[in-house]
Amino acid sequence: MIKQLYFSILLLTFISIQKVYAQQLNDSTQRRMVFSGSLGITNNGFSIIPSFSFNEPASIILLSWKKKKLSIDPEFRITPTGEKGSIILWFRYHAIKSKRFSFRVGAHPAVNWFPSTVLQNGVSEELLRLRRFLAWELAPSYRISKNWSASLYYLQGNGMQVNGPRTTHFINLNTTVSNIPVSNTVQLTVTPALYYLFLDGNDGTFFTANASLGNSKSPFLLQAAINQKIQSTIPGTNTFMWNIGLAYTFTKQLAPANSNR
């Protein structure tokens, strides 16, 4: 029952956003929007903070609706059984976007859930535990060259319940090298990063790296990630984790019905 409920939430969210988009298309006073995203599967679903994962396969849906400097970016992660998952609803303001420098701020509510064994009247029972969070982000980025950029990312999260993480600080320093030629039509993008994580009085430093392999004639990407602990006092952080996955990506510009393309 719980699994069907969460899948229903995902489906209804997607349908409702599509309806909003259809309404925007019927309003001739609205300017063009950009709808983009990716639908993927992976052998190990990483959290938004890569120190934590589902430790099992997951489906990942990333969507974005952007108009001018504002965007709404929902993220869904869920395991095949539906017993582990998360929903994040980002609201972002892209304050600066120039040829070299970009800067955005954002905030989100989020929920995640996972199975937990509880003792009731002397009998152990496995239930799904739901946790709620509020967080905000700062993300400046500088383009060094056409295919090379460097970024600083800061996330501050707040748990809304006592029996779970309460205060999180996540600082990520990364660089991205894109369009590395593998063949005439296949390109590689790599993003290595160092990050610091503070969680309720414990902290740690980690190395992580993401890579994606794509064909310029195909919407599919082969993706992989690793996460290596350098030092950490945070409970539950594994020394080394990795994943590999396949994603379908898309980008579509939508304009009012009477606009000229």
C-alpha positions in Angstrom: 0.0 0.0 0.0 2.8 2.4 0.9 4.7 1.7 -2.3 1.6 2.4 -4.4 1.0 5.6 -2.5 4.5 7.0 -3.2 4.3 6.0 -6.9 0.9 7.8 -7.1 2.4 10.9 -5.6 5.2 10.9 -8.2 2.7 10.4 -11.0 0.2 13.1 -9.8 3.1 15.6 -9.3 4.3 15.0 -12.8 0.7 15.3 -14.3 0.0 18.5 -12.3 3.2 20.2 -13.4 2.4 19.3 -17.0 -1.0 20.9 -16.6 0.6 24.1 -15.3 2.9 24.0 -18.4 -0.1 23.6 -20.7 -1.7 26.7 -19.1 1.4 28.7 -19.7 1.3 27.8 -23.3 -2.2 29.1 -23.6 -1.2 32.5 -22.1 0.1 34.6 -24.9 1.6 37.1 -22.5 4.0 34.5 -21.1 7.6 34.3 -22.4 9.3 31.1 -23.4 10.1 28.5 -20.8 12.6 25.7 -20.7 11.6 22.2 -19.6 14.4 19.8 -19.0 15.4 16.8 -16.9 16.6 13.2 -16.8 15.1 9.9 -16.0 17.6 7.3 -14.7 18.3 4.1 -13.0 21.3 3.2 -10.9 22.7 0.2 -8.9 23.1 2.4 -5.8 21.0 5.5 -5.2 23.2 8.3 -3.8 21.7 11.0 -1.7 22.0 14.7 -2.6 25.0 14.5 -0.2 27.0 11.6 -1.6 28.2 10.4 1.9 24.8 8.6 2.2 23.1 6.2 -0.2 20.2 3.7 -0.3 22.7 0.9 -0.6 20.5 -0.6 -3.2 19.2 0.1 -6.8 17.1 3.2 -7.3 15.2 5.2 -9.9 16.1 8.9 -10.1 13.9 11.5 -11.7 15.3 15.1 -12.0 13.0 17.7 -13.6 13.3 21.5 -14.2 10.9 24.2 -15.3 12.7 27.5 -15.8 11.4 30.9 -16.8 13.6 33.9 -16.9 15.7 33.7 -13.7 13.3 31.4 -11.7 13.1 27.6 -11.8 11.3 24.8 -10.0 13.4 21.7 -9.8 11.8 18.6 -8.3 13.9 15.5 -7.6 12.6 12.0 -6.9 14.7 9.0 -5.7 13.1 5.7 -4.9 14.1 2.1 -4.6 12.3 -0.7 -6.6 10.3 -1.8 -3.5 9.3 1.8 -2.6 10.6 1.2 1.0 13.4 3.8 0.6 13.1 7.1 -1.2 13.1 10.9 -1.1 11.3 13.8 -2.7 13.0 17.3 -2.9 11.2 20.3 -4.3 13.8 23.0 -5.2 12.8 26.7 -5.8 15.8 28.5 -7.3 16.7 32.0 -8.4 19.4 32.3 -11.0 20.6 35.7 -10.0 23.6 36.0 -12.3 24.4 34.2 -15.6 27.1 35.8 -17.7 29.6 34.4 -20.1 32.1 33.6 -17.3 30.3 33.8 -14.0 27.0 32.5 -12.7 25.4 32.5 -9.3 22.2 31.0 -7.9 20.4 30.7 -4.6 17.7 28.1 -3.7 15.6 26.6 -1.0 13.6 23.4 -0.7 11.3 21.3 1.5 12.1 17.6 1.4 11.0 14.3 2.8 12.7 10.9 2.9 11.5 7.6 4.1 13.1 4.3 5.1 12.2 1.1 7.0 12.7 1.1 10.7 12.1 -1.6 13.3 10.2 -0.4 16.4 9.1 -2.2 19.6 5.4 -2.0 20.4 4.0 -3.8 23.5 7.0 -6.1 23.5 6.6 -7.0 19.8 9.1 -5.8 17.1 7.4 -4.4 14.0 8.9 -2.9 10.8 7.4 0.4 9.8 8.4 3.1 7.3 9.8 6.2 9.0 9.2 9.6 7.3 11.5 12.5 7.9 11.0 16.1 6.8 13.7 18.7 6.0 14.1 22.4 5.0 17.3 23.5 3.3 18.8 26.4 1.3 21.8 26.7 -1.0 24.3 29.1 -2.5 26.0 28.1 -5.8 28.6 30.4 -7.5 30.3 29.0 -10.6 33.1 30.4 -12.8 33.8 29.3 -16.4 37.6 29.1 -16.9 37.4 28.1 -20.6 34.8 26.7 -23.0 34.8 23.2 -21.5 36.3 23.9 -18.0 34.5 25.4 -15.0 35.0 25.6 -11.2 32.2 25.8 -8.7 31.6 26.3 -5.0 28.4 24.8 -3.5 27.0 25.4 0.0 23.9 23.6 1.4 22.5 24.2 4.9 19.8 21.7 6.0 17.5 21.5 9.0 15.7 18.4 10.2 12.1 19.0 11.4 12.0 16.1 13.8 13.9 15.1 17.0 14.7 11.5 16.1 17.0 12.3 13.1 19.6 14.7 11.7 18.9 18.3 12.8 21.6 20.6 11.5 23.7 20.0 8.3 26.4 22.1 6.6 27.7 20.8 3.3 30.5 22.7 1.4 31.6 21.3 -2.0 34.4 22.6 -4.1 34.4 21.0 -7.6 35.6 21.4 -11.1 34.0 20.2 -14.3 35.7 19.3 -17.5 33.2 18.6 -20.3 33.2 17.5 -23.9 36.4 15.4 -23.6 36.4 13.6 -27.0 36.3 9.8 -26.8 35.4 9.4 -30.5 33.8 11.6 -33.2 30.4 11.5 -31.5 31.1 10.3 -28.0 32.1 12.8 -25.2 33.1 12.4 -21.6 32.4 14.8 -18.7 34.1 14.5 -15.4 33.5 16.4 -12.1 35.9 15.7 -9.3 35.2 17.4 -5.9 36.4 17.8 -2.3 33.7 18.4 0.3 33.3 19.1 4.0 30.2 17.8 5.8 29.0 18.8 9.3 26.2 16.9 10.9 25.0 17.6 14.4 28.4 18.1 16.0 30.2 15.5 13.9 32.1 16.3 10.7 34.2 14.8 7.9 36.0 15.5 4.6 35.5 13.4 1.5 36.5 13.1 -2.1 33.9 12.4 -4.8 33.8 12.3 -8.6 31.1 12.0 -11.2 31.5 11.0 -14.8 29.1 10.8 -17.7 29.6 9.4 -21.2 27.3 10.5 -23.9 26.8 10.4 -27.7 25.9 13.7 -29.4 23.2 11.8 -31.4 21.6 10.1 -28.5 19.6 11.4 -25.4 21.1 8.6 -23.2 24.0 9.0 -20.8 26.1 6.4 -19.1 26.9 7.8 -15.6 29.1 6.7 -12.7 30.1 8.1 -9.3 32.5 7.4 -6.5 32.7 8.7 -2.9 35.8 8.2 -0.8 36.0 9.1 2.9 39.2 11.0 3.9 38.3 11.4 7.5 35.0 11.4 9.3 33.4 11.1 12.8 29.9 11.0 11.3 28.1 7.7 12.0 27.1 5.7 9.0 29.5 7.2 6.5 31.1 4.4 4.5 34.8 4.4 3.5 34.1 3.9 -0.2 31.0 3.8 -2.3 30.4 3.7 -6.1 27.5 3.5 -8.5 26.8 3.3 -12.2 23.6 4.1 -14.0 21.8 5.0 -17.3 19.9 8.2 -17.8 17.6 9.6 -20.5 18.0 13.3 -20.8 15.8 15.9 -22.5 15.5 19.7 -23.0 12.5 21.4 -24.6 11.8 25.1 -25.1 8.1 25.9 -24.9 6.6 29.1 -26.1 3.2 30.8 -26.3 1.0 29.5 -29.1 1.0 32.7 -31.1 4.8 33.4 -30.7 7.1 33.2 -33.7 9.8 30.5 -33.5 
